[in-house]
Amino acid sequence: MKRIVAPLALALAATTALVAPTVPATAQQQDQSDLAKVNDYIRSVTTLTADFSQTDRNGQTLTGKLTLKQPGKIRFQYQKGVPLLIVSDGKALTMIDYEVRQVQRWPIGNSPLGALLDPSKDLSKYGKLVPTGDPTVLSVEARDPKRPEYGTITMIFKRNASAPAGLQLYGWVMLDSQNNRTAVRFSNQVYGAPVADSAFRWVDPRPRGRSAGS
């Protein structure tokens, strides 16, 4: 089971940069407008819950529940039987493998998810619109050009007038340094519902039974 879920964890920790297609000069103004909308989306979302479906390069799929609370908190709760939890307490991302009692932790800023979890960032400085061929879909590639080793996330949005800033987060794609592709799609998105901070706590499986995430 770990072989299935590992690609997402690796992608969250460190992925390799993707090369975005060159944007024609005539499209730059529209791109800036769409990037501003994505910025508005990130800054408008206070909480988000959704079902997710994660597919790795081998076509294997896992499901689970996403819980997000700005700024910086996120939780990936996998389906029953998958002994892995990925959670951010607002400062760092933590991957807990309950099967082998292992905990890995890294700063949010060292992860591609920092683009989604830090509303104070200006996406126009490190994001690029990727052409989709569909005017109802926005695809945004984000990475820190000074720290490409921190990775790249390509976020996919659908235009939806009833969603924050007129956009609905549909999913994202990440690649690791071995070009292992992990795609995550969302459904049943709910915005603005109360989410307690306790949702981002976790039980430490290592000896002594510490609750390091509490």
SULMOGI-V161613 format. One record per residue. N is the residue number from 0. PHI is phi in whole degrees, -180 to 180 (999 if undefined). OMEGA is omega in degrees with one decimal (none if undefined). Layout:
N PHI OMEGA
N PHI OMEGA
//
This chain:
0 999 -178.8
1 -63 -179.3
2 -65 179.8
3 -78 -173.3
4 -87 -175.9
5 -58 -177.5
6 -55 178.6
7 -66 -179.5
8 -62 178.6
9 -65 179.9
10 -66 178.7
11 -67 -175.6
12 -78 -178.2
13 -165 176.5
14 -123 -179.4
15 -95 -174.9
16 -71 174.5
17 -98 178.0
18 -99 -178.4
19 -82 176.4
20 -61 178.7
21 -68 -179.5
22 -92 178.1
23 -58 -177.3
24 -59 -177.5
25 -69 -178.3
26 -99 -173.2
27 -63 -178.6
28 -64 178.2
29 -66 178.4
30 -61 179.5
31 -63 177.9
32 -64 -180.0
33 -70 175.5
34 -63 177.5
35 -63 177.9
36 -65 177.6
37 -66 174.6
38 -57 180.0
39 -62 178.0
40 -60 -177.1
41 -60 -178.1
42 -81 -178.6
43 -87 -175.5
44 -77 174.1
45 -94 174.8
46 -141 176.4
47 -150 168.3
48 -123 -178.5
49 -163 168.3
50 -83 177.4
51 -127 175.6
52 -129 -175.7
53 -113 -178.7
54 -122 -179.7
55 -94 -174.3
56 -66 179.2
57 -89 179.6
58 83 178.0
59 -80 -173.4
60 -123 172.5
61 -123 178.4
62 -122 178.7
63 177 -176.8
64 -123 175.0
65 -100 172.4
66 -130 -178.5
67 -129 175.1
68 -143 -179.1
69 -85 -2.1
70 -90 163.4
71 85 -176.1
72 -103 178.7
73 -153 -179.9
74 -143 171.9
75 -108 178.2
76 -100 -176.7
77 -78 179.8
78 -58 179.8
79 -56 -179.7
80 99 176.8
81 -100 -171.9
82 -84 -177.1
83 -129 175.4
84 -134 173.5
85 -121 -173.6
86 -148 174.0
87 -120 179.5
88 -95 -177.7
89 104 -180.0
90 -119 -176.1
91 -145 172.3
92 -88 -179.9
93 -127 173.0
94 -109 -179.1
95 -114 176.6
96 -106 -175.5
97 -75 -180.0
98 -71 -178.7
99 -108 179.1
100 57 -178.5
101 -121 179.3
102 -128 174.5
103 -123 -173.0
104 -144 177.8
105 -151 -178.9
106 -61 178.2
107 -57 -178.0
108 -63 178.3
109 -90 -177.1
110 -119 174.4
111 -58 -179.6
112 -66 176.4
113 -58 179.0
114 -65 -178.0
115 -96 -170.0
116 -103 179.4
117 -125 -178.1
118 -63 -177.8
119 -79 -178.7
120 -76 176.5
121 -102 -174.7
122 -61 -177.8
123 -65 -177.9
124 -88 -178.5
125 -143 179.1
126 -116 176.9
127 -135 172.7
128 -76 176.6
129 -107 -178.5
130 -56 -179.6
131 -116 -176.1
132 78 -179.6
133 -131 -177.0
134 -65 179.6
135 -91 -176.0
136 -123 173.5
137 -111 176.3
138 -124 -174.3
139 -123 175.9
140 -96 -177.2
141 -128 174.5
142 -160 175.0
143 -87 -176.6
144 -63 178.8
145 -85 -178.5
146 -135 -177.9
147 -60 179.3
148 -68 177.2
149 -75 170.3
150 108 -176.8
151 -130 173.4
152 -126 174.4
153 -108 -177.7
154 -90 -177.8
155 -118 -179.2
156 -122 170.4
157 -111 177.4
158 -68 -177.9
159 -152 -173.7
160 -61 -177.4
161 -88 -179.1
162 -95 179.8
163 -56 179.9
164 58 177.7
165 76 -179.0
166 -130 175.5
167 -117 177.0
168 -70 -176.6
169 -94 -179.7
170 167 174.6
171 -155 178.2
172 -131 175.8
173 -130 173.4
174 -125 174.9
175 -94 -174.3
176 -67 175.9
177 -100 -178.8
178 63 171.9
179 -77 -174.5
180 -97 175.4
181 -126 -179.7
182 -113 178.4
183 -124 176.9
184 -121 -177.1
185 -118 174.6
186 -149 178.9
187 56 -179.6
188 -68 175.8
189 -130 -178.2
190 -107 169.9
191 79 178.4
192 -74 178.9
193 -60 176.5
194 -132 -179.4
195 -75 178.0
196 -62 179.2
197 -63 178.6
198 -66 -175.9
199 -110 173.0
200 -93 -178.8
201 -150 -179.8
202 -97 -179.0
203 -76 -177.9
204 -84 -176.8
205 -74 -179.0
206 -49 -178.2
207 84 173.0
208 62 180.0
209 -66 173.1
210 -101 -172.6
211 -67 -178.7
212 -92 -178.6
213 -98 none
//
